[in-house]
Amino acid sequence: VHYLSDDERFVVACIFLKYGDDGFDAAFKVVSLCDDFDPGKTVDKFAYIHSKQYKIKGCKKLCPNGICDNIKRIKGKNPGDLLKAELKDDTSADATADESSPDEQPQQVMTGEEREQAMELLMTPDLTNRINDDLATIGLVGEDTNKNLLYWAMTSRLLGGGKFSGNSPISGVVKGESAGGKSYLVTKVSSLMPPEEVRTTTAGSEKFLVYLGPDAIKHHVLIFAEAEGQQSSEYFLRTFLSEGELRYDVVEKDPETGQFQTVTRIIEGPISLIVTTTQIKLHAENETRLLELFINESVEQTRKIHELQRHSRTLDSIISKSRADNIITTHRNAQRLLDRNIIVTIPYAPLLTFPTHRSALRVRRDQPKLLDLITVVAFFIF
């Protein structure tokens, strides 16, 4: 890397300093290989960037020729495997952030401590209580069964879609009277999912799914605040859940020939669909595809909510916010570490039994939900 200019060496520092202290050391080692290396000046400059917590965009203010141009120059020069890997895998999206679409999420980078906390969560022996306790800490009291089922349903977005996978994401509907806390439950649980894999929609047109990008919601949680908001697109959502993808033919004009042609738009899944409703029953073809959760409307639950509301106005609540933020970050990072290519099998599945009421054909779709719940728990702790 002896041919890197001062500007380019500065860009190397910007890239590696995203990774905290480890990045600081890596950047120093790379730049120390340059000719005319001045340890004192380099440490001073790195320390300045480090103290200001500059990311790629922040460093743009300090680079004479602009961060993007400098990175483009570096990319063609192959300055060592370490630098090349960082440029190829971790910084390309950030370096071109000004050219990306506003909906794109920046790549998330974990510190060593954050990764350690995420791994500790993934290896927790008593996950049920850990999830309930963490959600209680961030402000969701009671609803222990619903909290766990919804957490696993949203995590199951990562299942399925593989060539040999028989697993499917779990979709659900949260039912209850107005003011019961349906949306609050969904919002709190979804806050533990990576925000780049959650899409919340109030309502959508009949064909809104068709005009998303091919993989815009692949392995995403798609949330409708109210079931009424997805009524116009019910058929498309129903098909999406069953098939794991959408195929829709549209007529478009070829920009080169000017001729009209049929184009097949393919929207890839799978997804986990979560809706809330005050209705007792939904469309029969939709409801059998969803796991039904019922809000706790007991007096005891109301008492717990009132206690939480009063506590939220205290100084102790404000002080504990940092702990809540840490819990959210840990769960999100744990989710990011999950390997969606894992195939989960249930060796004891043939030993299970399930009701077979002759008058309720929906049990043919209910048993797979049970199997998928078992699968996603095993998937999470694998």
C-alpha positions in Angstrom: 0.0 0.0 0.0 3.0 2.3 -0.3 1.4 4.1 -3.2 -1.6 5.4 -1.3 -1.8 9.2 -1.1 -2.4 11.1 2.1 -6.1 11.5 1.2 -6.4 7.8 0.5 -4.7 6.9 3.8 -7.2 9.1 5.5 -10.0 7.3 3.9 -8.6 4.0 5.1 -8.8 5.4 8.6 -12.4 6.5 8.1 -13.3 3.0 7.0 -11.7 1.1 9.8 -12.7 3.5 12.5 -16.3 2.5 12.1 -15.3 -0.6 14.1 -14.3 1.1 17.3 -11.0 0.2 19.1 -10.4 -2.9 16.9 -10.9 -0.7 13.8 -8.4 1.9 15.2 -5.7 -0.8 15.5 -6.4 -2.2 12.0 -6.3 1.2 10.4 -3.0 2.0 12.2 -1.4 -1.3 11.0 -2.5 -0.7 7.4 -1.4 2.9 7.2 1.9 2.1 8.9 2.9 0.2 5.8 2.9 3.4 3.7 6.0 5.3 2.8 6.8 8.4 4.9 4.7 7.0 7.8 4.7 9.4 10.7 3.4 7.6 13.8 2.8 10.8 15.8 0.8 12.6 13.2 -1.1 9.4 12.3 -2.1 8.8 15.9 -3.2 12.4 16.4 -5.3 12.3 13.2 -6.8 8.9 14.0 -7.5 10.0 17.6 -9.3 13.1 16.4 -11.6 11.1 14.1 -12.1 8.4 16.7 -13.1 11.0 19.4 -15.6 12.6 17.0 -17.1 9.2 16.2 -17.0 10.0 12.5 -18.6 7.5 10.2 -18.2 7.4 6.5 -20.4 10.4 5.9 -18.8 12.4 8.7 -15.4 11.9 7.2 -16.6 13.4 3.9 -16.4 16.8 5.5 -12.6 16.3 6.2 -11.6 14.7 2.9 -10.3 17.3 0.4 -11.6 15.5 -2.6 -14.6 13.8 -1.1 -15.0 10.4 0.5 -16.7 8.7 -2.4 -14.1 9.7 -5.0 -11.3 8.6 -2.7 -12.9 5.2 -2.1 -13.4 4.7 -5.8 -9.7 5.4 -6.4 -8.7 2.9 -3.7 -11.0 0.2 -4.9 -9.0 -0.2 -8.1 -5.6 -0.4 -6.4 -6.0 -3.6 -4.4 -4.2 -2.3 -1.2 -4.0 -5.6 0.7 -6.5 -8.3 1.5 -7.7 -6.7 4.7 -8.5 -3.3 3.1 -10.0 -5.0 0.0 -12.3 -7.1 2.1 -13.5 -4.1 4.0 -14.1 -2.1 0.9 -16.0 -4.9 -0.9 -18.1 -6.2 1.9 -18.7 -3.5 4.4 -18.2 0.0 3.0 -19.6 0.0 -0.6 -23.1 0.8 0.6 -22.0 3.5 3.0 -19.6 5.1 0.5 -22.4 5.5 -2.0 -25.0 6.5 0.5 -25.7 9.8 -1.4 -26.7 7.8 -4.5 -28.9 5.3 -2.7 -32.6 5.3 -2.4 -34.0 6.9 0.8 -35.6 3.6 1.8 -32.3 1.8 2.0 -31.1 0.9 5.5 -27.4 1.3 6.3 -25.4 -1.8 7.1 -25.3 -2.5 10.8 -21.9 -3.0 12.4 -21.6 -4.6 15.8 -18.9 -3.8 18.3 -17.2 -6.8 20.0 -19.2 -6.1 23.2 -22.5 -6.0 21.3 -21.8 -9.2 19.6 -20.9 -10.9 22.9 -24.2 -9.7 24.4 -26.2 -10.9 21.4 -24.5 -14.4 21.6 -25.3 -14.5 25.3 -29.0 -13.9 24.5 -29.0 -16.6 21.8 -27.6 -19.1 24.3 -30.0 -18.3 27.1 -31.4 -21.6 28.5 -34.7 -20.1 29.6 -35.8 -18.1 26.6 -39.4 -17.8 27.5 -38.8 -15.9 30.7 -36.0 -13.9 29.2 -38.2 -12.6 26.4 -41.0 -11.8 28.8 -38.7 -10.0 31.2 -37.0 -8.0 28.5 -40.3 -6.9 27.1 -41.5 -6.0 30.6 -38.4 -3.8 31.0 -39.1 -1.9 27.8 -42.7 -1.2 28.9 -44.9 -4.2 28.0 -46.5 -5.7 31.1 -48.5 -8.9 31.3 -49.5 -10.6 28.1 -46.8 -13.3 28.6 -48.2 -15.8 26.2 -48.9 -13.3 23.5 -45.4 -11.7 23.9 -43.7 -15.0 23.3 -46.0 -16.1 20.4 -45.6 -12.8 18.6 -41.8 -12.8 19.1 -41.5 -16.2 17.6 -43.9 -15.4 14.8 -41.8 -12.3 13.8 -38.6 -14.3 14.2 -40.0 -16.9 11.8 -39.7 -14.4 9.0 -36.3 -15.9 8.5 -37.6 -19.4 7.9 -38.6 -20.9 4.5 -37.6 -19.8 1.1 -34.8 -22.4 0.8 -34.8 -25.1 -1.8 -35.0 -27.9 0.7 -36.8 -26.2 3.5 -40.3 -27.3 4.4 -40.6 -24.6 7.0 -42.8 -21.5 6.7 -42.9 -18.2 8.5 -45.8 -17.8 11.0 -48.3 -15.0 10.4 -50.7 -13.8 13.1 -53.7 -11.7 13.9 -54.0 -9.9 17.3 -57.7 -9.6 18.3 -59.3 -7.5 21.0 -61.6 -4.5 21.8 -60.5 -1.0 21.1 -58.0 0.4 23.7 -57.1 -3.1 24.7 -53.4 -2.6 23.7 -53.2 -4.6 20.4 -51.1 -2.1 18.5 -49.0 -1.4 21.6 -48.2 -5.1 21.9 -47.2 -5.4 18.2 -45.1 -2.2 18.4 -43.2 -3.3 21.4 -42.4 -6.8 20.2 -41.5 -5.5 16.7 -39.1 -3.1 18.3 -36.9 -6.1 19.1 -36.6 -7.0 15.5 -34.0 -5.3 13.2 -35.8 -2.2 11.8 -34.4 -2.9 8.3 -36.5 -6.1 8.3 -39.8 -4.6 9.5 -42.3 -2.8 7.3 -45.3 -1.2 9.0 -48.2 -0.1 6.7 -51.4 1.7 7.7 -53.1 0.7 4.4 -52.3 -0.2 0.9 -53.8 -0.3 -2.5 -54.9 -3.5 -4.1 -51.7 -4.1 -6.0 -49.2 -2.2 -3.8 -47.2 -5.4 -3.2 -46.7 -5.9 -7.0 -44.7 -2.6 -7.3 -42.3 -3.2 -4.4 -38.8 -4.3 -5.4 -38.2 -8.0 -6.1 -36.7 -8.6 -2.7 -37.9 -5.5 -0.9 -39.8 -7.5 1.8 -38.1 -10.9 1.6 -37.7 -12.3 5.1 -39.5 -9.2 6.5 -42.2 -8.7 9.0 -45.1 -6.9 7.3 -47.4 -5.2 9.8 -50.8 -3.7 9.2 -52.0 -1.5 12.0 -55.6 -2.6 11.4 -56.9 -5.6 9.4 -59.2 -3.2 7.5 -56.1 -1.6 6.0 -55.2 -4.7 4.0 -58.7 -5.6 2.8 -58.1 -4.2 -0.7 -55.0 -6.4 -1.1 -56.4 -9.5 0.7 -56.1 -11.8 -2.4 -52.5 -10.8 -3.0 -51.5 -11.2 0.7 -53.3 -14.6 0.9 -51.4 -15.8 -2.2 -48.1 -14.4 -0.9 -48.5 -16.3 2.4 -49.4 -19.6 0.6 -46.9 -19.5 -2.2 -44.0 -17.6 -0.6 -43.9 -15.2 -3.6 -46.0 -13.2 -5.9 -46.0 -13.4 -9.7 -48.0 -10.7 -11.5 -48.1 -10.0 -15.3 -48.3 -6.4 -16.4 -48.1 -4.7 -19.8 -45.2 -2.3 -20.1 -43.7 -0.3 -23.0 -40.2 -1.4 -24.0 -38.1 1.8 -23.8 -35.9 0.7 -26.7 -38.4 -0.7 -29.2 -41.5 1.3 -28.2 -43.5 -1.9 -28.3 -45.8 -3.1 -25.5 -44.8 -6.3 -23.9 -45.9 -8.5 -21.0 -43.6 -8.5 -18.1 -43.8 -10.8 -15.1 -43.2 -9.0 -11.8 -41.9 -11.4 -9.2 -41.9 -10.3 -5.5 -39.9 -12.7 -3.4 -40.9 -13.9 0.1 -41.4 -15.3 2.5 -42.8 -12.9 5.0 -44.4 -12.9 8.4 -47.7 -10.9 8.2 -49.0 -9.4 11.4 -52.4 -7.6 11.6 -54.6 -6.4 14.5 -58.4 -6.2 14.5 -61.4 -5.5 16.7 -63.4 -8.0 14.6 -64.3 -11.4 16.0 -63.8 -13.1 12.6 -61.8 -12.2 9.5 -62.3 -13.5 6.0 -62.3 -17.3 6.4 -59.6 -17.9 3.8 -57.3 -15.4 5.6 -58.0 -16.4 9.1 -57.0 -20.0 8.6 -53.6 -18.8 7.5 -53.0 -16.8 10.7 -52.2 -17.6 14.3 -54.9 -16.0 16.4 -53.8 -14.1 19.5 -56.4 -12.6 21.9 -55.6 -9.5 24.1 -55.8 -10.0 27.8 -58.8 -7.8 28.7 -59.0 -8.8 32.4 -59.2 -6.3 35.3 -55.8 -7.5 36.6 -54.2 -6.6 33.3 -55.8 -3.2 33.4 -54.3 -2.7 36.9 -50.8 -3.6 35.6 -51.2 -1.1 32.7 -52.3 1.6 35.1 -49.3 1.0 37.3 -46.9 1.1 34.3 -48.5 4.4 33.1 -47.9 6.0 36.5 -44.4 4.7 36.8 -43.5 6.0 33.3 -43.8 9.6 34.7 -41.2 9.0 37.4 -37.5 9.8 37.5 -36.7 6.1 37.8 -38.4 5.4 34.5 -36.2 8.0 32.8 -33.0 6.6 34.3 -33.9 3.1 33.2 -34.3 4.1 29.6 -30.7 3.3 28.8 -31.2 -0.2 30.0 -34.3 -0.5 27.7 -32.3 0.8 24.8 -29.6 -1.8 25.5 -32.2 -4.6 25.5 -33.6 -3.5 22.2 -30.1 -3.3 20.6 -29.2 -6.8 22.0 -32.3 -8.5 20.6 -31.8 -6.8 17.2 -28.2 -7.9 17.0 -29.1 -11.4 18.0 -31.6 -11.5 15.2 -29.0 -10.3 12.7 -26.7 -13.1 13.8 -29.3 -15.8 12.9 -28.3 -17.9 9.9 -31.4 -18.1 7.6 -29.8 -20.9 5.6 -30.2 -23.4 8.5 -32.6 -26.2 7.8 -34.5 -27.4 11.0 -36.0 -30.8 11.3 -38.2 -32.2 14.2 -37.1 -35.9 14.8 -40.1 -36.5 17.2 -42.7 -34.9 14.9 -44.3 -38.4 14.1 -44.9 -38.9 17.8 -47.1 -35.7 18.1 -50.9 -35.8 17.9 -53.3 -33.1 16.9 -57.1 -32.7 17.0 -58.9 -33.9 13.9 -62.4 -32.6 14.2 -64.4 -33.6 11.1 -66.3 -30.3 11.1 -63.2 -28.1 11.3 -61.0 -28.5 8.2 -58.9 -25.5 9.4 -57.0 -27.9 11.7 -55.2 -29.0 8.5 -53.6 -25.6 8.6 -53.3 -25.3 12.4 -51.0 -28.3 12.9 -48.3 -26.8 10.6 -48.4 -23.6 12.8 -47.5 -25.7 15.9 -44.7 -27.4 14.0 -43.4 -24.0 12.7 -43.4 -22.7 16.3 -41.3 -25.6 17.4 -39.1 -25.0 14.4 -38.5 -21.3 15.0 -37.5 -21.9 18.7 -35.0 -24.5 17.7 -33.8 -22.2 14.9 -33.2 -19.4 17.3 -31.1 -21.4 19.8 -29.2 -23.6 17.3 
